[in-house]
Amino acid sequence: MAITCYFGSGSPFSWRVMLAMEVKGIDYKAVELHFSKGDTKTAEHLARNPRAKVPVLVDGDLTIYESTAILAYLDRAYPDTPIFGRDNKESALVWQRMAEVENYFGQALTASLGLIFRGEAKGREAEIQRDLSRLENELDIVEGWLAESDYLAVDAISAADMTLYPLLALLERVGPRLTADHKVGFLPLREKYGHLAAFMKRIEAVHGYDRTYPPHWREAA
Ligand SMILES: N[C@@H](CCC(=O)N[C@@H](CS)C(=O)NCC(=O)O)C(=O)O
């Protein structure tokens, strides 16, 4: 087994890489780093990624970080079951959707959850509501894409879907905490968005999905 993936439980960036390897049928060893134990800040890990983050992929003599770069590498190195489309046009569509998910959906999610989960929400409800409404707008956009097609970019699962799904799963998981303290019109996700619910089920049916599921989410369930 040549590939090692250093991951963090619940890290959406790690999850997308593991999904990609499952979809491609790549044999890999997943090594969990625990944020609370400072595993990402050890000298050993900093040598892998000076930004002290996961995921990091080690394949032979290559060590690579940044999930998007890892996805692109995997598709070049292991071309079976392409995840960036089968031709130039499909590749462009996958990259476009990935960029939209990362730059708009991901940003809106990070902004919405950031203040709340850093414990900085007090007295900043207007800001939070503005971020939540940006997020709702992005969810509406995604729902519109999925009304047209089973997957985000092409007619098969792609890197764009793998980028989106873990963000949705994370939002779903923190949903009860969000709705307890804030006015949120878009939760529970799977009740409000039918196409998105069907999409999530489709990803959850991927062979090997269970191996990618965040271990500490399972323990807490
Ligand atoms: N842009 C990076 C983001 C990676 C990232 O932010 N990872 C977080 C976990 S979700 C991390 O490792 N944080 C380190 C820590 O909290 O110690 C990527 O796409 O890989």
The ligand as a MOL file (V3000), in Angstrom:
LIG
                    3D

  0  0  0     0  0            999 V3000
M  V30 BEGIN CTAB
M  V30 COUNTS 20 19 0 0 0
M  V30 BEGIN ATOM
M  V30 1 N -7.4340 24.7630 2.0640 0
M  V30 2 C -7.1060 23.5970 2.8490 0
M  V30 3 C -7.8660 23.6700 4.1410 0
M  V30 4 C -7.4390 22.5930 5.1210 0
M  V30 5 C -7.9330 22.9040 6.5350 0
M  V30 6 O -8.3490 24.0230 6.8610 0
M  V30 7 N -7.8890 21.8890 7.3870 0
M  V30 8 C -8.2410 22.0890 8.7800 0
M  V30 9 C -9.2720 21.0650 9.2130 0
M  V30 10 S -10.8260 21.2770 8.4380 0
M  V30 11 C -7.0230 21.8490 9.6530 0
M  V30 12 O -6.2330 20.9680 9.3790 0
M  V30 13 N -6.8440 22.6220 10.7460 0
M  V30 14 C -5.7250 22.4170 11.6200 0
M  V30 15 C -6.0480 22.4890 13.0580 0
M  V30 16 O -7.1820 22.8890 13.3760 0
M  V30 17 O -5.1960 22.1300 13.8780 0
M  V30 18 C -7.4320 22.3390 2.0320 0
M  V30 19 O -8.2540 22.4420 1.1140 0
M  V30 20 O -6.8320 21.2870 2.2780 0
M  V30 END ATOM
M  V30 BEGIN BOND
M  V30 1 1 1 2
M  V30 2 1 2 3
M  V30 3 1 2 18
M  V30 4 1 3 4
M  V30 5 1 4 5
M  V30 6 2 5 6
M  V30 7 1 5 7
M  V30 8 1 7 8
M  V30 9 1 8 9
M  V30 10 1 8 11
M  V30 11 1 9 10
M  V30 12 2 11 12
M  V30 13 1 11 13
M  V30 14 1 13 14
M  V30 15 1 14 15
M  V30 16 2 15 16
M  V30 17 1 15 17
M  V30 18 2 18 19
M  V30 19 1 18 20
M  V30 END BOND
M  V30 END CTAB
M  END
